[in-house]
């Protein structure tokens, strides 16, 4: 049986940016009507990707940057494409968007809905 929990409104996430869901320890990234979620941990040193609460550095709605090591991760798959952990990836959390609400699910989804 699938369980799901609504976590945040899509419109509360800046388009091309990210938002923390602190109680779940994740960051949700948005581009237009698409959303992706990852554990808020850099694979380089297992520390949060943001330096300040709910402040994530993103570039052109394509990459999330670790505030501590400047590693750059793609929105679509969490793969590090630049920085000290190239080739490593963020831990993906399955999400979907239902009526503009980002829902985190234990059902493995096709990332980026």
C-alpha positions as CSV (number, residue, x, y, z in Angstrom):
1,X,0.0,0.0,0.0
2,X,1.3,3.4,-1.0
3,X,1.5,6.2,1.6
4,X,1.9,9.8,0.8
5,X,2.2,13.0,2.7
6,X,1.6,16.6,1.3
7,X,4.7,18.6,2.1
8,X,4.4,22.0,0.5
9,X,2.6,24.0,-2.1
10,X,4.4,24.1,-5.4
11,X,3.9,27.9,-5.6
12,X,5.8,28.3,-2.2
13,X,8.9,27.1,-4.0
14,X,10.6,29.8,-6.1
15,X,10.6,28.8,-9.8
16,X,14.1,27.7,-10.5
17,X,14.8,27.4,-6.8
18,X,14.5,25.2,-3.8
19,X,12.7,25.0,-0.4
20,X,13.5,23.0,2.7
21,X,11.0,20.6,4.2
22,X,12.9,20.6,7.5
23,X,10.8,18.0,9.3
24,X,11.5,15.6,6.5
25,X,15.1,16.6,6.0
26,X,14.7,17.2,2.3
27,X,15.0,20.0,-0.3
28,X,12.4,20.3,-3.0
29,X,13.5,21.9,-6.3
30,X,11.1,23.4,-8.8
31,X,11.2,24.3,-12.5
32,X,7.8,25.5,-13.8
33,X,5.3,22.8,-12.9
34,X,8.0,20.1,-12.2
35,X,9.4,19.2,-8.8
36,X,12.2,17.0,-7.6
37,X,13.2,16.2,-4.0
38,X,16.4,15.0,-2.4
39,X,17.7,14.4,1.1
40,X,19.3,17.7,2.2
41,X,22.8,16.2,2.5
42,X,25.8,16.8,0.4
43,X,27.5,13.5,-0.6
44,X,30.9,15.1,-0.1
45,X,30.8,15.4,3.7
46,X,27.1,14.6,4.6
47,X,26.3,18.1,5.7
48,X,23.2,20.2,4.7
49,X,23.3,21.7,1.2
50,X,22.2,25.1,2.5
51,X,24.1,27.4,4.8
52,X,21.2,29.5,6.1
53,X,17.7,28.0,6.9
54,X,15.6,27.6,3.8
55,X,18.1,29.4,1.6
56,X,19.4,27.3,-1.4
57,X,21.7,28.5,-4.1
58,X,20.5,27.5,-7.6
59,X,21.7,28.5,-11.0
60,X,19.4,29.1,-14.1
61,X,16.8,26.6,-12.7
62,X,19.2,23.8,-13.7
63,X,21.6,23.3,-10.8
64,X,21.6,23.3,-7.0
65,X,24.9,24.3,-5.4
66,X,26.2,23.1,-2.0
67,X,26.7,26.2,0.1
68,X,29.7,24.6,1.8
69,X,31.8,23.1,-1.0
70,X,30.3,24.6,-4.2
71,X,29.4,21.2,-5.6
72,X,26.8,21.6,-8.4
73,X,23.9,19.1,-8.7
74,X,21.4,18.7,-11.6
75,X,17.8,19.2,-10.7
76,X,16.6,16.2,-12.7
77,X,18.8,13.4,-11.2
78,X,20.8,15.0,-8.4
79,X,24.1,14.1,-10.1
80,X,27.1,16.2,-9.1
81,X,28.5,17.7,-12.3
82,X,31.0,20.1,-10.8
83,X,33.0,20.4,-7.6
84,X,34.6,18.0,-5.1
85,X,32.2,15.1,-5.5
86,X,31.8,14.9,-9.3
87,X,30.0,11.7,-10.2
88,X,28.3,11.3,-6.8
89,X,24.6,12.0,-6.5
90,X,22.1,13.3,-4.0
91,X,19.7,10.8,-2.5
92,X,16.4,11.1,-4.4
93,X,13.1,11.2,-2.6
94,X,10.1,10.3,-4.8
95,X,7.6,13.2,-5.2
96,X,4.7,14.1,-7.4
97,X,2.6,17.2,-7.9
98,X,-1.1,17.0,-7.2
99,X,-3.2,20.1,-7.7
100,X,-0.1,22.2,-7.2
101,X,0.8,20.4,-3.9
102,X,4.1,18.6,-3.7
103,X,3.5,15.2,-2.3
104,X,6.3,13.0,-1.0
105,X,5.6,9.3,-1.4
106,X,7.2,6.0,-0.4
107,X,6.3,4.8,-3.9
108,X,9.3,5.0,-6.2
109,X,8.3,7.5,-8.9
110,X,9.8,8.7,-12.2
111,X,11.5,11.7,-10.5
112,X,10.5,15.1,-11.6
113,X,6.8,15.3,-12.0
